[in-house]
């Protein structure tokens, strides 16, 4: 779900920036800046939140990160200024930065001894499939219901991930449980 949510808005960003920018000649620059800040925030947060998760629990980081990402994505389709979109995308990057290390740590915790490679391989395959279909879903949403709904759907997906993680993950899973 985390790969699906974030990748859904990638093709939408330049189109949306064109609509809200006063000077559309700089759309490529701002789209690149937006993506760069999003991924930089995610990378930095992944290191920090991975360490925090080691101390307080990766389930907690996963739920809070997914919840924060969902809440940050929800209003993005209705912003009216480029700086608002850039700031919200950067914040969403920070929020989603807690997802990858938490999922990886939890997969290691839940995997049976000797099955870790299979579990990581399956996770990578599912993530790749999500990143493949997500831009098509985002483009279809834009085509049929409008740009704001790609962001809204991404937010709902992250909120769903938070709810499922909070409800179905054990608080302290045993190794291989």
N, C-alpha and C positions, 0 to 999 in steps of 0.2 A: 504493500500500500504506500509506503514512503517513496519508492521509486516512481510509482504511478502519479502521485500527487504533484511532486516537484517538476516532473518532466512534462506534465500536461500543459503548463503555461509557457514553456520555452518558445514555441513558434508564435505565440500570441503577443509576446512582449513588444516586438518591433511594430506590429500593426497598432497596438494600443498606444504606444508612444507617439506614433504618427498622429493619432486623433487628439492627443492632449498637449502636444508640443506647439509652442508659438512659432518656432522656426524648424520646420521638418527637414531642413538640409543637414541637421546634425543627428538624425535618428540612428544612424549606424554607430556613432560615437557613444551616444547615450545607451543604446541597447547593449553595447560591449561593456560599458561602465557598470550598468545594472547587473549583468551576468557576472562580471568580475567581482563586484562587491558581494554578491550573493554567495559565490563559491569561496571567496576568501573568508567571509564570515563563517561559512559552514566548516571550512578546513580548520580554522583556529578554534572554533567551538568544539569540534570533534576531539581535539587534543585535550582541551580543558575539561569538557564534560565526560570524556572517557576516564580521566583521572578521578573526577568527582564520583562517577559511577562506581569505581573500584572501592570508594570509601562508604558511600551511602546506599548503593545498590543500583544496578543497571535497569531494573524494572521501573524504578521510580523516575530515573532520567528519561527512559523511553516514553513513559506515559506523559510526563510533563513536557517533554520536547514536542511530541506529536500534538498535544493539546495546544501548546503555544503556536506551533506552525499553523494549525488549523484556524485558530483565532486571528492570526496575522494575515492569512490568505483571504479570509472571508470578505473584508472590505476593499481589497485591492482593485477590483473591477469597477469601483465607483469613485476612484480618486479623480481629481481634476487638474492636478499639477504634477509635473514630471518628478520633482523632488519628493513628493509623497510616495509615488510608486517606487522610486529608487530606495528610499528609506525603509519602506515596508518589505521590499524584496531583500534588502540587506538583513533586516530583522528576521525574516523567514529563513534566510540562510543560516543565521546563528541558531535559531530554534531547531531547524532540521539537522544541524551539526551533531546533536546529541543522539540521533537515531542510529547511525551506522555503527559507532562503537558499542552502543548498548545492544543492538541486535546481534552483533558479532559475539559479544561477551555472553549473551544469553544462549546463543546457539551452541557455543562451546560448553556452557553449563548443562544444557539439556541433552546434548549429544551423548550417545553411549560411547564408552571408550572403544577406540578403533574405528568409529563411524564418523569422526569429525570431518574428514575430507569429503565424504558423501554429502553430509549436511551442508557444508560450505558450498559445494558444487551445486546442489539443489537451490540454495539461496541465491547464488549468482545467476543461475538459469532463470529463476522466477523474476529476479530484479531486471535482468536483460530483457525478458519478455515484456515486463511492465514499461521499461523505458522505450521499447519499440512501439507499443500500441498507444502509449500516453499522448504523444503529439497528435496522432490521428484522432483520438477522442477529443482533445482540446480543439483541434481544427473543426471537427464536426459540431461541437457545441457552439463555436463562434459562428459557423455557417447557419445553423438552425435556430439558435436562441440568442446569440449575441456574445460579445467579448466578456462582459461581467460574469457570465455563467461558467466560463472556464476557470476563473479564479474562485468562484463560489464552490464549484465542484471539487477543486483541489483542496479547499478548506474543509469541506465535508469529508473527503477521503482521509485527511489527517485526523479529523475528529473521530472518525470511525476507527482508525488505527489506535488512537488513544483509548477509546472505549473497549475495544477488543483486548488490547494489551492489559488494561487495568482489570478487566474481568477474568480473563482466561490464563494469565501467566501466574504461576505460583510466586509467592513472595520470596521464599528462599528455596529454590529448586535444588534437589540433590543432584550430584553429578550423574548424568545418564538417566535421570528420572523421566 
